[in-house]
Amino acid sequence: MAIFTIDIGGTKCAVGVGDAGSITDLVSWPTEIGGPQHTLDKVTQQFNAFINNGHTFQAVGVCFGGPVNYATNTVYTSVHKAGWDEFNFGTWSNTQLGLPIAIDNDANIGALAEYHFGGYENPESLLYVTISTGIGAGLVINGSLLHGFRNSAGELGHIRITDEPLECQCGRLGCFERVCSGAWLERTHGRPAEVLLAEDAFLSTYAENLARGFADAVLLYNPEVIVIGGGISNAGPRLLERVRITLKKELGSWAHLMPRIEISTLGPSGVHLGAMELARGLL
């Protein structure tokens, strides 16, 4: 029997079938405005289509693009899409799907996927940083996610990396996300991130800003591996090379803590692999 995987992001949603360490039957669509109803109606329809095609499921794993309480399967708040605040996925799954469910944010899900399927040979610790509409991080230590007291560990996007009075959507000034996320890059500079990062001069400055945020994470967590995911990771080897150089400089006398840094190679199935691994913990 398989795991039904769900990804609910700021720009797209997707479902899939997770079984035997792989994901099949991925179906995706643009995230709709208006909260859970329209999105979950489509999820339920696709679940029923999978059942009608002969799939059987043991549990559900959900990747959600925002802060969640994984212990209660509840969304804290949705920063990028309205209407999801305090939504309880446990109640929904029990009513609509009749299956146990596990939910976590996209960064934690990504970290699980990279730790188990990224090919890093079971590192002692792995920090996954997703840089897309926003910025988030997930940390796996000896196979277990670090959730924190309020299930909110990893809000790396909201550490301060500049003294410039740049107001973030969260209300703080100078946030990592405010400076480096894809959405804020486009708002600030008037062009999409992929266009901006194609320019060497901009890429160099951007890598310096990334290194400031990563340096704080290295000093706090001392990870063995940092994996960069999300839309910004499409900048590929050019970005990776600059970040490796600038992070070592940024760490200065702490350069001996320099982790291995890589770009995620799991592709669109990555979050579904993580959601599958999360749900396996219910079995």
N, C-alpha and C positions, 0 to 999 in steps of 0.2 A: 504493500500500500504506500501511497505517495503523500507528499506535503503540498497543500495548496498555498502558493506564495502570492503575496500582494505587495505592490509598491505604489505608494501614494505620494507623489512629489509636487513641487510647486508648478511645474509646467506639463508633466505627463503622469499618467497612471498606467500600470501594467499588472498582469497576472500571469502565472505560469504553473507548471507541474514539476515539483522537485522529487527526484527519486534516484537512488544509487549514486549520489554525489554529482548529479548533473541536472540541468534545467531544460525542459522541453516545452513546446506549445506556448511560447511567449506571445501574448496579445497585448498591445498597448494602444492608448488613445490620449488626446490632450485633456489635461485636468480642467474640469468645468467650474465655473463660478457658481456659487450658491450653496456651498457646504456639502455635507455628507450624502444627502439623499440621492442626487443624480449619479454621483460617482459609485456609491455602493449598490445602487440598482444595477448598474452595468457589471459590477463585480459579481453580484449574485447571478445575473444572467449567464455570465461566462462560466461560473462554477457549475451551474446546471448543464451547460453545454458540454463541459468536460465529463460530467457524470454520464450524460447520454452517450458520449463517445467511448465509454467503457472504463474511465479512470475511477479509482477508489481512493479516498483520502483518510488519513489518520488524524491530521491536525492542520492548523493554519498558521503561517508565519507572515507577519506584516512589517514592512518597512515604511515608516512615516516620516515625512520631511518636516520635522519640528519637535519640540520638547514633549516627551511622553513620560508617564509613570508606568514603567514596564511591570511593576509588581501588581498593579490593578488594571492593566490593559486600557489605560485612559490617556487621552491627549490632554496635556496641560494647556497648551495654547498653540495656535497655528499662526506663525509670523507672516507667512507669505500667502495664505489662502484663508479667507474668513469663513466662519461657521462651524469650525471643528472643535472649538474650545470645550473641554470637559467631555468630549464624546467618548463613550465607553464601548470599545470594540468587543469586550467579553460578552456583554449583553447582546450586542448585534449578532455575533457569531452563534451564540446559543440559540437565538431566535430564528435566524435566517439559514445558517449552515448546519447547525447541530454538531459542531466540532469544537474541541479545545483550541484556544488561540493564544499566541504569544506575539507581542508587539514591542518594537524598539525604534529609536530614531535612526535616520539614514546613516549617520556616522558610525554608530555602534554596529549596525548591521553590516556596513562596509568593512569594519575592523574584523568582525567574525569571518567574513568571506575571505579576506586577505590572509588571515591567520591560518585558516584551514585549507584554503584552495589556491593561495597565491604562489606556492612553490618556495617558501622561505625556510623550509626544513625546521618547523616548530621552534621559532625564536622564543627566547625567554620573555620578551615583551615586544609588542608591535603597536605603533600609533598610526592610525589611518586618519588622514585629513582630507575631507571632501570640500572642494572649492568650486562652487557653482553659483546659483542664485545667492546663497549665503555661504558661510564657512562653519563647519563643525568638525569635531574630532572624536574618535573612539579609541580606547586603549584596552588591549587584551594583555593580561599578565598571566603567564603559565596556564593559558587556555581559558581564562575567565575574564569576562568584561568587568571593567571598573565602572560602577554606576554612581557611586557617591551617596551621601546621606539622603538627599532629596531626589535621587535618580537623575541628577542633572550634571554629572561629571562630563568634562569634554567640551564645554562651551568656549572653545579656544577662539572662536570668532569675536568674542567680546572682551578679550584682553586689550589693553591700550598699547598701541605701538607708535603713536605720534602725539606730540603736544599740540598739533594744529587743532583748532576747535571745530572739528568735523563731526557733526551730530549723526549718530547711527540711528537706525530705526528702533533700536532698543531704548534709546534715550541717553545713552552714554556718549562721551566724546572720544574721538580718536581710536575707535575700535578697529581691530584687525579686519573684520568683515567690511567695515566702512571704507577701508582703503583698498582691499584686495579682492573682494568678491566680484563675480561677473556682473551682477546687477548694478552694483555701485560703480564699477569701472565704466559701464555704458552711460549711466546717469551723469557721472562727473565729466567724462571726456567726450560724450556725444557719439561714440562709435562702439560697435560690439567688441567684446574682449578679444575674439580671435583676430580681428583686424588690428587692434592695438598691439597685441603681442607678436604680430608678424614683423614689427619694427624693432630692430636691434636695440636702439637707444631706450625705447619704452620697456622692452623686456629686461634690460639691465637694471633699471630703476625698480621695476616690479619685483624682480628677484631679491633685491635688497630689502624691500618691504616684507616679502615672504620670510626672508631669513630672520628678521626681527621677531616675527611671531613664532617661528619654529624654534628659535633660540630659547625663548621662554619655556616652550614645551619640553625641550631637551633638559633644561635645568630643573624643571619640576619633576619629570617622569623618568629621565635617563633611558629612553627606549633603545632597544637594539636595532629596530627597523622603523623608518617612517615611510609610509606609502601615500602618495598624492593621488587623489581621485577626483571625480566631478568633471564638469565641462572644461575647466582650466587645464586639466591634465592633457588635453588634446594638443597643447603646445609642444608636448613630447620632449625629445632629447635636448633641444635647445634650452628649454626651461630647466630641465633636470641638471644639466651641466652648470648653468649659472647659479642655481640654488645651492648645489654642492659647494661651489667655490665661496659664495657669499656667506653661507651659514658657518663655514669653518672660520672665516674672518670675523664674523659677528660673535662667535663664541670666545674668541681671543684666548685667554689663559685657560679656558675650559674646553679647548679644542680636543682634548683627549676623550671627551664624551661624544664626539662626533658619531652619529649613527649611520647605518646604511640607509640611503635614500633612493626610492624607486618610484616609478610611475605605475599605477595600476594597469594590468593587462587583462583583467577579467571581463571587461566590456559590459554590455547591457544586462547580462545574466548575473553579474556580480552581486547586486543587492538581493537577488532571488536566492542565490547560493547562501548568503548570510541569513536570510529569512528562513530558509530550510533548516539551517544549522540551529537557529534559535528555537524553532518549533520542535526539533528533535529532542530538546531538553524536556519536553512535556511527556515524552513517551517512556 
